[in-house]
Amino acid sequence: METIFGNLQGLKSSQLKQLQRLYHQRIPGDRITTPEFSQRLAAISTEVNQPVCAYVNRRGQVIRVGVGTPRQTQIPPLELPRYGAERLSGIRCIATHLKPEPPNEAALTAMALQRLDALVVLNITGTGFTRRGGGSTGYVKEAYLAHLTPQESRTLITSPAALKVGESQIQSPSWNISPPLDLDDLADQDLVDLVENLEAEFQREFIAQEVDADHDRVLIVGLMTSEMTPLQFQDNLLELARLVDTAGGDVLQTIQQKRSRIHPQTVVGEGKVQEIALTAQTLGVNLVVFDRDLSPSQVRNLEMQIGIRVVDRTEVILDIFAQRAQSRAGKLQVELAQLEYMQPRLAGRGRTMSRLGGGIGTRGPGETKLETERRAIGQRISRLQKEVDQLQAHRSRLRQRRQHREVPSVALVGYTNAGKSTLLNALTNAEVYTADQLFATLDPTTRRLVIPHGEADEHQEILITDTVGFIHELPASLMDAFRATLEEVTEADALLHLVDLSHPAWLRHIRSVREILAQMPITPGPALVIFNKIDQADSETLALAREEFPLAVFISASQRLGLETLRHRLAQLIEYAVDCG
């Protein structure tokens, strides 16, 4: 039996049968509709006193019937054919409307979301009327034909310009609406000609955009809740845009919403989900990134309604780590973190992916694909955990040897992109990779450094280690997986806490690093705050930093400013740390 969608409450069985019979109707392939089909749809709509929508494919077959408006009965994105931004979906909607007015914005938006070939709106009289000259009774007062149109003037916003979050704007989807038509004029419209011309224009526009297939086209979604300030919210969005850019994506647009609390099913509200879906459709986006962690059910709900892949901030960070890890230890730790993140997200792939229960009528073939995947991932996690533990033990032995030789050690810590690798290179002439990106280096690097010792012209050797950059709300799976790396911090005699003074949120970065250090199982040694990139900071920021942190050192690692002062302060720090230890 064919399925009827939408609001079916109060419908009689005879009315449901009339709706089901619409599935047996056939419209000529080159016609948008026929007067007979339109009148029949209008007659059923009049009887049930509700709008009715019929969705028809290019072969003229009715593939879906819904009771309600085009917005209420629209086809879920995941059930639509995915042809890309240069094609239409191959489906048209013929809808009745109880009021004598042109298609409203909700109906036109539903058309854009589904990339329908066309939308026909039949305004019905409600009671029927006798046609001129007598004879049969009609129910359609007038009809409107609407279709999408290309937006040749549309400019796409790509990284890094998209980092100016909140300033980017896109045009609304454009459409064309005919004047009121009678059914004979509507029936004369050539569907094949209309669709071919539209898709040719969409194709030209699509090519003109010069889409880079190697890069994800990303839409960022940010939710501001009551517990964060507007400045914190904007900083989070800017950082997420940097993360996406570092991961290799192009940020085309940012959508924001302010809510008192998170929507449990979709994070943002229902209307905002529709806006996200429409923006993604308009811009040809293939990835939506949220500024917070999403539960597995939230990801499923969002992907069903938006129709494209949805990821959260943690998944972007994991992707960056996977790209940047070079050493065997780093790769192991990244894979472990990814598997731990993936494991709870295997559920919800439909009934075929879940184990059949016990009892009459529920016994089945035994273990299904979901359980097989879960077990395989669990086994892989156990193996990786053992290897990470072995690496941890190996690093511990290396540290014990260094301590046995009584060589003091210092760990460089700081927010990601603070300039730690640049400083290590400047102090030790190392050749660690540096770039103006988040998480440019992941693997710890240890180098020898000679610093002054005592009042005479004596010198001593110390070991200085560049560690992975910190970030606020570092994912728990990464904290666990990178504990071997982070132990370089806890085992060091002292810390150099590097801060990017040119960053607007430098104070917040200091708090984030200190919060992560406070979570370490072993209390780290004394820390010296070093403000980097002073050549890029303004005088007011410099004055504030000197006032708030009078014992800090101010340098520019890239310009090699203040490094001699740093060496002397580092010598004092080591002396203090060793004496206290």
N, C-alpha and C positions, 0 to 999 in steps of 0.2 A: 504494500500500500504506500502511495506517495505521501511524503511528509508535508504537513502544513506548519509554517513557523509563525511566531508572533503571538498576539493576544487572542487566544481562542476561548476565553471565558464567556459563558452565556450563549455560545453558538449551538444551534440545533444540529442533529446528525444529518438532516437533509441539507443544511447549509455547508457542512463539512464535505459532503459528497459533491456538491457543486464546485467547491474549491478544488477537490481532488480531480475532478473531470478536466480542469484546466490543463493538467499534465498531458492529456491526450490531444490537445489542440496543436496545430502546426501552422506556422506563418511562412510564407514564401521567403527564401533565403535572401532575396534582394530588397525586401520590404521591411520597414521598421515595425509596422503593425498593419492590421487590416481593420476596416470599419466593424466587421462582424466580431472580431476578437475584442476590440475596444468596448463595444456595446455590451458584450457578454460580461466582461470584467466589471464594467460600470453597474450592470444590473445586479451582480452578486454583491458589490460594495454597497449599493443602495439597500439591499435586503438585510445585510448584517449591520448596516449603519456604521461602518468603519472603513478607513482606507484599506485598499488591497493592492499588493504589488506582485507582478509576475516578472520573473527574470528569464530571459530568452537568450539562447546561444546563437551563433551565426548560422547554424543549420535550421534555425526557426523552431527549435524544440524548447518547450518550457521546462526549465531545470530546477526552478524553485518558486514556491508560492508562499507569500507571507501576508498576514493580517496586521496592518499597521502602516506607518509612514516608511519612506525609503530609509530614513535614519534608523528606525526601529527594526527593520527587516533586513538590513544590509548583510551581505555575505561576509563571514569572518575572513580576515586577510589570509590566514593559513590555508583556507579552502579555495582561494582564488588562484588562477594560473599566474605564474611569475614570469613575465616576459621582459621586464626591465623598463627603464624610463622612456624608451623610444617606442613602446607598443601599448595598445589598449588591451583590456582584459578579454575581449571577445564576447562580452555579455552586455545586454541592454536591459533596462528596467522600464516596465510600463506600469505606472502607478496611478491610482485614483486619488482624488482630493475632494473633500467635502465642501470646500469654500471656493468661490469664484475668484481666484487670484493666481498670479504666476508662481512658479516654483520658489519656495523659500530657501533661505541660506542653508538650513539643516539638510534639506534634500539635495541641494547642489554640492554640499560638502561630502555627503555620502557618495555621490557620483564621483567626486574627485578621489576619495579614499579608495574606491573600488576600480578606478580608471575605467569606468563603464564606456562602452561604445556610444551610448546615448541614454538620455533619461526622457521619457514621455510622461507628462503629467496630464491626466484627464480630469477636468473639473466637471463634477456631476451635479445634476439638478436636485437630486434628493427624492424626487417623486416621479420623474420621467415626464416626457412630453410627447405629444403627437407631432410627427414630422409634417412639414408643409405638404399639402395635397392629401393628407390623411394617410391611413395605412399603419405601418409598424410604429411602435413606441420606442423612443430613444432616451438614453440617460446621460449622454455626454453633451454638456453645454458648449465647451470649447477645449482645445488641447494646446499644450505647449511642448516644444521640442528643445531640449538643452543638450549641449555637448562641451567637452573640454576644448580649450584652444592652447596652442603653444605659447610660451612666454619668452620671446626672443630677446627682450630687454632685460631679462633676469640676470643678475650678476651673482655668482657663487662666492661665498666668503670662505677662504681657505687659510690654513695655518701659514705663518704665525699671526697674520692680521686678526684671526679669530680670537686671539688671546685678549683682545679688548672686549671682555665679556660684557654683555648687556648693550653694546652699541650696535651690534649687527642686526640687520633687519632683512626680511625677505618679503617678496610680494605674495599676496594671497594667490591661490590658484585661479586662473582665469577661465571663464566659460562664456558660452554664447547661448542666449535664450531667444527663441523665435517670437514673433508676435502671435496673438491668438490665432489658431488654425481650426478649420473644421476637419472632420475625419477624412473626407475625400482628399483634401490637400495634404494631410498627414500621410495618407496611404500612398501618395504619389512620390514621397521622398525616397530616394535611392540609397539604401543602407550601404551597399558595397562601395559606391562612389564616395559617400561621406567618410567612411572608415579609411579607405585607401588614401584619400587626400590628407586626412588628419595624421595618419601614421607616417606619411611621407614628410610632413612638416615636423613632427616629433623627432623623426630620424635625423633631419638636418640640424635641429636644435641640439640633439644629443651629441652629435659629432662636433658641433661648434664648441661644446663645453670642454672638450679635450680632457676627458676623464682619464685619470691615471689608474689603470687597472691594478697596479701593484700596491696601491694605498687604499685602506679602508676609508670610506666617506662617512664621517662621524657626526652624529647629533648628540650634544651633551645636554643632560637634563639635571637641573639643580633644584633641590627642595630646601627652602628656608623655614626652619621650625622655630618655635618660641624660645628655645634655649640658646640660640646663636645670635650674634649681632650682625647687622648688615655688612660690616667690614670683614668679619670672619667668613661670612657666606661668600663674599666676592673673592676673598683670598683662596677659599677652597675651590671655587670654579676656575680661577686662574691657574692654580696648581694642577687641577685635573686636565685642563687644556694642555699644559706643559707635558703632563704624563702621556696623554694621547699622542701628542706630537713626537715625544721621545720614542713611543712604541711604533711609530711609522704611520699614524693615521692623519687624515686631513679633517680638521674641525670645520664644518660648514656652518653650523648654527648652534646657539645655546638657548634653551628654553628654561624659564625659571617659574617657580610657583612658591607662594607663601601660604603655609598651613600651620595651624596650631599643633597638629600632630600628624604622623605618617599614616596614610591610608593602609590598612592591614593587607589588602589584596593587591593593590597596584601602586603603592607608595604615594603617587599623586592622585588627584581626583579624576573622576570619569571624564569630565569635559577636557581636562588637560591631556589625558591619554589620547582622546580624539585629535587634539591639536598636534600632539607628537606624531601620530600616525599620518596626519595630513601633511605636516612639514616634511616628514621623511619621504612621503610620496612625491611631493613637489620638488624636492631637491635631489631626488635619486639617492638617498642615504642608504647604506647597507649595514650600518651598525649604530645602535643607540647605547650611550654610556651614561650611567647614573652616578651621581656624586657620593654615593653611600653604598654600604653592603646590602645586597638583596638576598632574601631567602629563596630557596629553590621554587617555592610556590609562586612568589612574586615574579620571578623570571618567567615561569610558564604562563602566568596570566597576562603579563605584558607582551610576550611574544605572540600569544594568540590574538591579542587585540591590535597590535601594531603590525605584525606580519613579517618582521625582520629580527635579526639577532639582537639580543639585549644582554649587556654585561655590566658588571659593577666596577667600582674603583679597585677593589682587590684583584680582580682578574686582569685589569690593565697593568698593575704593578707586577703581577706574576709573569705576564707576557714580556715585560721589559727585562725582568730578571732572567728569563729563559733565553732572550737574545744576547744578554751581556755576559753571562757566566762563561768563563774560559777554562778554568782549572777543573780537574776531575771532581774535586770537593764541591766547587760551586755548582756544577751541573747536577751532582747527586742531590744537593740540598734544594735546588730549584725543582727538580722532578718530585722530590718528596713533598714539598709544599703544594705543588700543583695537584698531586694525587689526593692529598688530604682535603684540598678544596673541592675536588671533583666528586669525591665519594658520596657525600650526602645529596648531591645534585643528580644522581642517576635515577632517582625515583620519579614517578609521574610521567612515564613515557607511554602511558596507555595500558589497557588491561593485559595485552600480550606480554608486557614486561614484568608482570608481578606474579608471585608464586600462588598457585591455587591452594585454597585452604582445605581443611579436613571436613568430612561430613557428606551426607547424601547430596549429589548434584554438584559437588565442588571438587571431586577427585579428578586429577588430570595427569599430564605426562611427567610430573615431577619438576625438577629444577628448570627454570626458564632463563632467558637471556640476561635478565636483570641480576639474578642471583649469581650467574656465571661471571658477569662483569664485576660484581661486588667482591666475589671471592678472589678473583684474579688481582684486583686492585689492592685488596687487603694483604694478599701474599706479597705483592710488590712493595707495599709500604713497609712490611716487616723486614724484607731484605734490605731495603734502602736504609731503614732505621739502624740496622746492625752495621752497615758500612759507614754511616755517619758517626755512629758511636766509636768505630775503629779509628776513623779520622780524628775524632775528638781525643782519643787516647794517644794517638801519634803526636798531635799538636801539644798535648800536655807533656809528653816526654821531651819534646823540643824545648818547651818553656822551662822544664826542670833543668835541662842542660845549661840553658842560658843563665838561669838563676844560680846554678852551681858554679859557673864561671864568674858570678857576681857582676854581670853586665846589666846595668839599669835599663829598664824599658819604658817607653812612652807610647801611648796610643793616641792617634789623631781621631777625634770624634767630631760630629757636627751634622747639621741638616744636609740633605742631599743638595749637591751643586753649590756648597759653601766654598769649595776650592781646596779640599784636602789633598787631592792628588797633585795639584799645581804646587802647593806648598812643599809636599814631599820632594817633588822634582827640584824645586828651587833650593832646598836645604841640602840635598844629598846627591844632586845631579843624576837622579834616577830617570828612567824613561817610561814612567807609568802613563797610560793613555789618559788624556784630558780632553774634555769637550764641554761646551756650554749646554749641558743636558742633565736631566735628572738621572741619577744612578749610572753615570758614565762608566764607573768601575765598580765591580762587585767583590772581586777576590782580594783578600788582604795581602798587602805587600810590606815586607819588613826590610829596612835598610839600616846600615851603620851611619851614625852621625857623630862628628867630633865637636865637642862644645868646651868652653873655658872651664877650668877647675881650679878653685882656690884663688888667692890673691896674686900669686906669681903667674908667670906665663906658662902655666901647666894646662894640659888638656886631658880630657877623658872621652872614651867612646861610650855611646849609648845606642840602643836599638829603638828605632821609631817605626811604628806600624800604621799604615793607612787602612782604615776599616770601611765597611759598607756605610753609605749615607743613611741617616735616619729620616723618618717622615712622620708627620702626625698621624695618629691612629694606625701605626704599623700593623698589618694583618697578623693575627695571632699565629697562623700557620707559618708565617715567615719568621716570627720571633723564635718559634720552636726549631724550625729547619736550619736557621742560621746561628744557632747557639754556639756552634764551634767557632764561627767567625767572631761573634760577639764576646766570646770568652777572652779574646785578645784584649778586650777592654777591661774586663774584671781582673785579669792577671797582671796587667801593667802596673808599674810602680806609680805612674802619674798619667794624667790625661791632658791633652791640649784640645780644648773645646773651641773649634773654629766657627765663626759666625759671619755670614755674608751681610755686612752692614749696608750694602746698597739695596737689599731687598726690603720692600715696604713692611713686611711682617717679621722683621728680624727679632723683635722681642718675643713674639709667639713661637718662633723657631727655637729660641733658647729654652722656653718652657717645655716644648715638646721633647727636646733632647734630654732635658733633666728628668722628665717624667719617665722616659724609656730607661734611663740609667738607674732610676729608683726601683725599677722592676727586676733588676739583675739579681741573681741569687747570691752573689758576693758583692759587697759594697766596693765600688771602684775607689782608686786612690785619689789624692788631691788633684784638682783641675785648675788649669790656667786658662782664662777666657782670652781668645785672640780675635780681634775684629779685623776681618779681611775686606779687600776691595774698597779701601778708604778713598782711593782715587776716583771712585764712582759715587761716593756718598756726598750729600750736601752738608754744609757747615752746621745747620741746625741739628741734623741727625748725629753728627760727630760730637757736638757739644752735649747732647742728651746722653749718648753712650758713655762719654767721659764722666759725666755726673753720676750716672747709675752704676757704672763699673769702674771705679777709680784705680783698681789694681790691674786692669786689662792692658793688653798690648795691642797696638794699632799698626797694621801692616797692609801691604798690597803684594801678594805672592807673585802675581803676574809681572808687576813692575819692579819686584825685588826691593821694595821700600820697607824699612823697619826690621829687616832680618837680623841685623847685628844685635839690636836691642832684644829681639826674641831669643837669640842664642844665650845671652847673659841671663835673661829671666828664666830660661829653661834650665840653665845650670843651677840657679837658686832653687827652682822647683824640685829638681832631682835631689839636691842636697837635703832639702826639707823632707822629701818623701822617704829617702833612705834612712835618715835619722829617726823619723817617726816609726818606720817599719821595724 
